[in-house]
Amino acid sequence: NTDAACPDSAAAVIWALGEYPHAVADAPYLVESLADRWKEQPPAVRAQLLPAAVKLLLARPPEAAPAAGKVLAAAAADRTSVELRDTAGAYYRLLEKSTELARAVVVGGEQATPVAAFVEDESLALQDRLLDEFRGDPF
């Protein structure tokens, strides 16, 4: 249940479900229950449900297919947002063309590289140079 008073919080949780599709066992079912009440959802929640549903579908196809289908259909029929309708159409065409292509576009080809070192661990000369560049003093 998304609280109308905190749509940004709900949207953030939905975003996390899409970004980390295996972290929450019930993620596809949570997204599906929100899709069942699409018209009641605030715009911020709708905007996150669409990519989250597609990302869940790409990561967990059998269990996320019903949720993704409901979200794609609801977004494609949404008369409140041209952006949602267009995005739903783009996702649908990508998925229809190839799930691998959709995965490359939606999820990305490469995983983020973990941070190897922090600037605080580097030399003071490098820190000074970075600060100078930040201030706009290139030399």
Order of alpha helices (4+ residues) and beta strands (2+ residues): alpha-alpha-alpha-alpha-alpha-alpha-alpha
